[in-house]
Amino acid sequence: MAQLSDDCFAFGGPLLSVEAAEALIADRVPPVAGIEQVTLAAALGRVLARDLPAPLPLPPFANSAVDGYAFRHADLAPGAPTALRLEGRVAAGQAARPLAPRAAARIFTGAPMPHGADTVLMQEDAALTDGAVTVPAGLRPGANARPAGEDVAQGALALPAGRRLRAPEIGLAAALGCANLGVVPRIRVGVFSTGDELAAPGTPLGPAQTHDSNRFTLLALLARLPVETVDLGILPDDAAACAAALRAAAGGHDLLLTSGGVSTGEEDHVRAAIEAGGRLVFWRLAVKPGRPAALGVIGGTPVLGLPGNPVAAVVCFLHLARPLVLRLAGAAPEPLPRFTAEAGFAYRKKAGRREYVRVRLVPNGAMPVAEKFAREGAGLLTSLTESDAFVELPEDVLAVAPGDVVRVLPFAAVF
């Protein structure tokens, strides 16, 4: 389990920018310890624990990139077609015989180059007559041949520690002959919702209740990260009960996430519960939606309290919980992907905070147009289901006009 010091997040300011929050996490949070061996079939999404140097060159031998004819380039007449006698045939998976001078071998894609051959003529460019192949003038040395180690040289770094393993990384490890990989153990993340106003989906609603959605949104967001999630249910609006539940859960998890109860109201108990069990640094993140957030440490386990409004919870998850999870999991930093679009709306904002505007992207040639969702409330779940991106407005931007170029964070990259 993660073991952080109670003061590892010590910060004196009342309001953090997104960059400052992410830098603080990167600087002060150590990854969990340990290495777990997993098969390639079980490695998807895991974090590589150690550098992987190539145990062999890739490809392991020189081979042909096309179907054609292999020969020595030095045997060609300068500036004129050259006829070479045909000698032998090499298919993929077959060993090749040495090639005699002024000879060519029929060869197929992936087949090993015969010893002495260094160039391949594509079959569609060849002219065959009486047991010979004519090579046209102008073919460069080494054409259509792949040297050993062209992709990765033996001993070179194939995959660095901290890399999250996607399908391409797993394919590369397989090509290098690795049946197993050493990965960082999955971190264990417990997720609470808070509030007497919440009821679990599938249970009857009280007269002043709504069904809990944040917990399931957070669990779904975590499913895209290298974690083991634990659904810890709903915390009541009771300071002592919240404090006891967080203390009890801290010892069995690497990270605790809560949503709701982190503002300054009389019924917001998460902040006090963290203070009661450990140390709190209250982060008012300089973003909209999503300013109230609380981060602390209880018994060596970080506890992150996210806002209760669904859109605010998502925004703060992306900028606090996601980098915190990746850091604990030993993953290399993964900046959120962004691209540019043309604003299809007018908007005004305050200086000094970053704002996220929900938009739908409309194709429009080289640059899509970002059309703003009609309403702005941070509690509108449909503003996420009916949009497909956030427009991210930096702290120094005060207004947006139609036609302005804006930065976009696509939902497909994070949801």
Disulfide bonds with the S-S distance in Angstrom:
none
